[in-house]
Amino acid sequence: MSQRQTLLSPELAQRLAAIDIGTNSIRLIIAEPLTDGGYRVLDDERESTRLGKNLSATGHLDPDAVDRSMATLKRMKLIAEGYQVRQMRVIATSAVREADDGEAFCQRAKEELDLEIEVITAETEARLAFLGITRSFDLTGKNVAVADIGGGSTELVLASGNFIEAIQATQLGAVRMTERYGGDGAWSAEAYKQLQEAIDQELQRGLKHVPFPPYLLIGSGGTFTTLASILMASKGQDGLPVRGYQVTRAEVSHLVARLRKMNSKMRRSVPGLGPDRADIIVAGLAIIDRIMRHFRLNLLQVHSGGVRDGLLLSLVDESRGGSKDDPHDRQAVIERFAAACGVEVKHAKHVAKLACSILQQLSHIFDVSEADTPLLDAAAQLQDVGYLINYDRHHKHSYHLILNSNLSGFRPHELEMVANLARYHRGARPKKKHANFNQLNASDRRRVEQLASILRVAGGLDRSHSQLVDAVEIVPRKRHIELLVHCDQYPEVDIWGARRRAPLFERVFGVTLGVRWAGPAPQHPESTTADSSLDAVDHSA
């Protein structure tokens, strides 16, 4: 252990435990937190219970597997108590999530073992897997695909650096696909072809448009670590760390071609392949192979942690008091995220200032709420985070990055609104055929249209990225809005930019928009924003 990676002080050094109840196995990890945000493993237990056996066919958890799982959980709880664990989190994934009797399973664990099981969503599962990867790999400047393969499902993450662009949950589990297309014997050419086609269809269903070409695939879960173990054993590299081990697609294809011709008994004798995975490894490797084909990748790196690693890291973060930043300090959160994505901060803040000023003044004229100022402010500062991926379609990338950011201080619906505003700060106007817009209710769709139209005009007012415009003043006329631009010198480019981005504003508010220079800013511009001339605007527009 390095000097930097020391245990936390006694008052903080709580022993932590994470239990992951999966479709194929149950894992327990007991650890102590380190000062660098990592942890030291004290115990790692795994038991293959096959809780999801025949789940696809019956819709229920296998009764014998439920009994085995309860016995395993009881033993793991006793182990944790022996280590004097002070904090333990128990999660369940695909099998319990999908089963008709999943709730009954959790209730039985509560009654018999006094264990609270949290059934997490596929999205949470993906986020936990990705959290572990960000702490183990330097993703700076890299576009990557991440796959977490379990027994019942595979979660895919597309990320640029440490930021998630998209999450896709699939039904591609090693146990599930084995039960549907294979068995204990060797795989026939026809059965294996059906497996490949089913995997391809599932990938194409959820990932029709890949937002960027990934640099490599990073894989977590037992299928990936088993793949590495088999290849390392074949090269005489037994005992070397699995984490970070690199594998080419050719190696995956050759290995699965060899293993599918064996029956389960023969596969159990393959060095590096555990007996509890011998019957499901072919389907697992086929999933890896087709994912690499889908993303046109030739290289993958193996992560040995999986969901449980992310779970433990989240517990470590909690034990250390979480982030040093106040989670309610939205501005700090926004600035940190924007800076990490390479946003031009001065420009973003200036656009936010102008947009919020326009909204405040319009709230006296139209049915638009000044209470939405925080959302508009956040969207203005984050509208260009999509540059992290590329300029083209960056507004769409901004939507996904914001939506998947989990920014502290924002409720999920607020993030959804901010993401939509960033999505429409340029490009096409909001339309119901856009899934992200259509899923909002009618009231929120109207808010997005109004706020996005304001954001577009404000962005145009700093088209030069020079922050020349000091203030703006709204003067209402009948079916016309005059936007007076105050600054010391004539801002030709910025006035042109605002006029060019006026159509959505005019459509939403039912007015024409004029933009003109009005000289330096007055001493108290707020006193001239909303006078008796407001009544001249036709509110029925």
Number of C-alpha atoms within 10 A of each C-alpha: 7 5 7 9 15 15 20 18 11 7 6 16 18 20 22 26 31 25 26 23 26 25 28 26 20 22 19 24 22 24 23 20 27 19 17 11 17 22 23 15 14 13 13 14 13 14 17 17 24 24 26 26 23 16 22 18 10 11 15 19 24 18 11 13 17 17 14 17 22 18 14 21 22 16 12 23 20 12 17 22 13 9 16 13 17 12 14 20 17 20 20 21 23 25 29 28 18 18 19 15 15 19 15 12 18 17 16 16 18 13 10 10 14 12 18 16 20 16 21 15 14 20 16 15 25 23 22 21 28 30 20 24 25 15 15 15 14 11 16 12 12 15 22 23 26 25 26 27 26 28 29 25 23 24 25 27 25 23 23 24 19 22 23 23 25 19 22 16 20 18 18 23 25 28 27 27 25 20 19 16 17 22 15 14 15 20 21 12 12 10 15 19 13 15 21 17 13 17 25 16 11 14 22 13 11 14 16 8 8 13 17 17 13 18 18 19 26 22 28 27 21 23 26 28 22 21 24 26 23 18 20 19 16 13 9 9 12 15 9 11 12 19 18 16 19 14 18 14 19 11 15 22 15 11 17 19 17 11 19 23 16 17 16 21 14 13 23 17 12 15 14 18 21 16 14 16 20 20 25 24 26 28 29 28 24 23 26 25 23 20 21 20 13 15 19 15 19 17 17 24 22 24 27 23 20 28 28 25 25 23 25 28 22 18 21 25 14 11 18 18 10 14 10 7 11 12 15 11 11 17 15 13 18 19 18 11 20 21 13 15 22 13 20 15 15 13 19 24 18 22 29 25 19 25 27 23 21 23 24 21 20 22 14 15 20 16 12 18 15 17 11 14 17 16 19 26 23 24 32 29 26 31 33 26 28 28 17 21 22 13 12 10 15 21 26 23 28 29 29 25 25 27 22 20 16 14 16 16 16 16 10 14 11 15 22 21 25 28 29 29 33 32 30 25 26 21 13 9 15 22 12 11 9 10 9 17 22 14 12 17 9 11 8 14 18 15 17 24 23 21 29 29 28 27 31 28 31 28 27 22 31 23 21 17 17 13 18 19 24 16 18 26 21 23 21 24 17 15 17 18 20 15 22 19 25 22 19 14 12 17 23 13 15 25 24 16 21 23 19 12 22 20 17 20 21 16 15 16 21 16 19 16 20 16 21 17 18 17 16 15 17 14 7 8 12 14 9 12 20 19 11 7 13 19 13 13 18 16 14 8 12
